[in-house]
Amino acid sequence: MEHIIRAVRADEWEKAREIRLAALQDPAAPIAFMETYEQGLAHTPDFWRERTRNAAAGVAGNQFIAEESGGRWVGTVTALVERPAAAVGFGEAARVDQTHLVGVFVRPEARGIGVTKELFRAAVDWSWSLPGSRIERVRLYVHEDNARAAAFYRRFGFAPSGESVPGPPRPSERPSDPPARELEYELWREVSR
């Protein structure tokens, strides 16, 4: 499968919407995303335009996509910039300048061929290259039951930080079950010698 990895463009809101809705229909979606398909479907075109425009600006974040030669998107990841003393969308407040990877999704037919690794490489390289305050770490959260994703993150170089936050309930969760957790994984900038 031939594809390129690139940043999303501001006018691509319809493709951004389509891949997000595909992600929310994936069998792993209940433990991979904090939004349901129904919630995603309910967003207006203006919501998607603004979301894509912001992701394309490359200031507070950047969305990367894997695009086949015919123009179909087969994967995506978004890196959000988080600074100390600024509000964050999820998890603990930033202690250092960092980025937070969210919205990771690769279509089933593009899995296992390196697309996710290429998307992560683009997002991490972008993080390390940001001007101004130097980004010290990249973080993400993974549901404790999402072993496949956690294994990939470890292979890429991420390690558990020891932090966790409450996660979405498991599909089969009963009120007496312990609450599910989202585990924070982190990748620190390598120190130059």
Stockholm file with secondary structure:
# STOCKHOLM 1.0

chainA/1-193         MEHIIRAVRADEWEKAREIRLAALQDPAAPIAFMETYEQGLAHTPDFWRERTRNAAAGVAGNQFIAEESGGRWVGTVTALVERPAAAVGFGEAARVDQTHLVGVFVRPEARGIGVTKELFRAAVDWSWSLPGSRIERVRLYVHEDNARAAAFYRRFGFAPSGESVPGPPRPSERPSDPPARELEYELWREVSR
#=GR chainA/1-193 SS CCEEEEECCTTCHHHHHHHHHHHHTSTTHHHHCSSCHHHHHHSCHHHHHHHHHHHHHCSSEEEEEEEETTSCEEEEEEEEEECTTSCCSSSSCCSSSEEEEEEEEECGGGTTTTHHHHHHHHHHHHHHHCSSSCCCEEEEEEETTCHHHHHHHHHHTCEEEEEEEECCCCTTCCTTSCCCEEEEEEEECCCCC
#=GC SS_cons         CCEEEEECCTTCHHHHHHHHHHHHTSTTHHHHCSSCHHHHHHSCHHHHHHHHHHHHHCSSEEEEEEEETTSCEEEEEEEEEECTTSCCSSSSCCSSSEEEEEEEEECGGGTTTTHHHHHHHHHHHHHHHCSSSCCCEEEEEEETTCHHHHHHHHHHTCEEEEEEEECCCCTTCCTTSCCCEEEEEEEECCCCC
//
